């Protein structure tokens, strides 16, 4: 049944897909060379090819998870606060989604947003923009994300859901975190103008790290207190940390990505952005050391937590008698994100960035097969908004629901094939617009 549905979709879309790909191979190759020429401008470049590719990679994985929501089938996951770390699924695709999507995408995207914010900040300053103007641009860009969340995405949720509810989703968290990151960088600029700031040039590193560590510690203490008290949390804890689904004045409200617990990923990204911006062998070796250290810390912390040796590092509750195995290592709390969740997501995404960077340096250009990933990563907000509508529309057109692995994977790939031409043309279109243009923010 699943393969028959995919054949229906392929017949429906093959003229568009097959006509697009051959006609644009030469243009795509030319665009790749052109983009590389723009990116490889030394330390002043505001974009970093490997970052775009890794961002595109995790967005493709995200699309699989989101698209699957509209196929009507049940699937198992384990990243919520109310589940123990024991993996109870029996479908390999569910576990792939748990490890390859749920465990790395959101944490990696928030971190890479921090890296991108640092690149943009430094690039604009080198071009002569005053810090206040760059700050205002980032604040505006954050406000655009909030606006999209409560307009375009609200319309989608109304169309696709059987009943009306207000979804406070990832764009809300990203938008607020972008504003906080802008304020952090503006504060750093002010500090560096003082005698103390000039004497301690490492403030760019330790201030964001102190903020990130402080938030993670506060989150852990609040969670331990809340779980020990065994009472319903107040609105302060819900809005700042926990999130969840609630009914307010008869309206269902779903809080998913609260900015406060997710900001450590953005703050960490600011530090990684400063390291990457040096673009030398020493910085790459340092990033390798950081990536492997993060994964080693994740493994040790998770081992101690699962064995019951410590009660911090994650927010899930161990249940006596439940069987824990190696799959439990990948069942960390995501809403809100725990320290073990962050360590794994940051480490894996840093290794991805380093892999693409080394491959690009070895070949001298971005391979043609990776150009779609780079294109998706260069128009992230546009991709994010479109992929919801595309996968929902495909699910409506399906003559039958998909349940097999082949059907689900085919559904995902056809959605990507439809999204790629739209992202390709939009990416080229927005690059013709001024830097302050609203189009560039998508």
Helices and strands as residue ranges (DSSP letters): H 2-39, G 42-44, H 49-68, H 92-97, I 98-102, H 105-126, H 131-149, H 152-160, E 165-168, H 170-192, H 195-199, H 203-229, H 235-237, I 238-242, E 244-248, E 251-255, H 259-276, H 281-306, G 326-330, H 339-363, G 368-370, H 371-378, H 380-397, H 405-430, G 438-441
